Amino acid sequence: MKPLFFVVFMKELRDTLRDRRALSLLLLFVLMYPVMVGGILSQQISRATAPQKEGIELTVIGAQRAPTLMTQLKQKNINVTEGGPMTDEQITGLLRTKAVAAVLRLSDTYGSDYRDMRPARIELWFDSASANYRQMGEIEGVLRSYGNTIAGARLLAHGVSPATLFPVQVQRYDTGSSASRSASMIGTMLGMFFIPAFFFALSPAVDSTAGERERRSMEVLLAQPARTIDLVAGKWLAASAVALAGLVLELGIAHGILKWLPLEEIGMSWRLSWGDLALVCVVSLSLPLFAAAMEIALAINAKTFKEAQTTASFAMLVPMIPVIVVPMMDLATQTWMYLVPLLAHQTLLSELAKGQAVGPLPFLLTFGSSLLLALLCVGFTTWRMKSERYLMGV
């Protein structure tokens, strides 16, 4: 004879699989977050590689006054277009078209100032609100190099070593790996991969509690010769199974997308292996259990499906707050982070993505913290359904 909770589990699972709305929502969130993260990173990669492939567009007014500068700009893959005299308004209009990254305007006295060894003025016009602003570093680098070359030549002409201009020589050593930069940059995005677990469990959790109460089928279930814990456990495990299936599919798709993207183009990498992903999925088993248990505990008191859905939707925002706030604070990884659901999973995945050696304690804390909260929610739901006040209100 099958256990009663298993009978309830199979009944709720069949009802969920017949619900096209629930399955559509599951498919939407399975694809939405991985595709969204992949699209954002793909756009960053395209922007980072576009200047090297296509060159940087630069309009120069008075280019004939500085032929050496024009040569250096072209050597850095900067496409120089000579322009005629333009007013300030015309330059602003040209930049707003986003056709060029910047406009250089050499003053009318540039040639005479250069020959007389006076500061020769060059105006650099750009739009900081434009996507082309990221190309300004290349242009400004050429201008600095050009100025240093002129200064060095003038010092040599006066018998002074150009090294006088650089009394301090700074050598930069970056110890950050591409994996650590990846985890820091997409730390918040990693948390998004676990948030849908709450959405996956929402529909079956609410429909099997508040929905049945609204349809007056809850009182029929409570009248059956079954323990309350069997009814609660069956509904809880059914909602958890749907959430777990969606979460595993989503993590697999996200991992495949991040493996496929050429992240090295933007100084990043994704070192997570399929074995590491499988381990993350096992540890994440407790998250769908907690999500379903919390939503059932909230929905059990609602008299209508809409009321339960609204209450559970607002409650889902609470676990999301640490996922967003903690990465913004740029805190070092600490043990307490593995005790907070969602944040624990985000932190664990981030550490694995960095290629860091993670001991067994983070895995145990991540799994155990969510499981403990899930059992507390199930215990509350069971106690609530046993109370006379609840039975009178069904």
ABEGO torsion letter per residue (X at the ends): XBBAAAAAAAAAAAAAAABAAAAAAAAAAAAAAAAAAAAAAAAAAAAAAAAAAAEBBBBBBGAAABAAAAAAAAAAGBBBBBBBBBBAAAAAAAAAAGABABBBBBBAAAAAAAAAGBBBBBBBBBBAABAAAAAAAAAAAAAAAAAAAAAAAAAAAAGBBAAAABABBBBBBBABBAAAAAAAAAAAAAAAAAAAAAAAAAAAAAAABAAAAAAGAAAAAAABBBBAAAAAAAAAAAAAAAAAAAAAAAAAAAAAAAAABBAAAAGBBBABBAAAAAAAAAAAAAAAAAAAAAAAAAAAABABAAAAAAAAAAAAAAAAAAAAAAAAAGBBBBAAAAABBGAAAAAAAAAAAAGBBBBAAAAAAAAAAAAAAAAAAAAAAAAAAABAAAAAAX
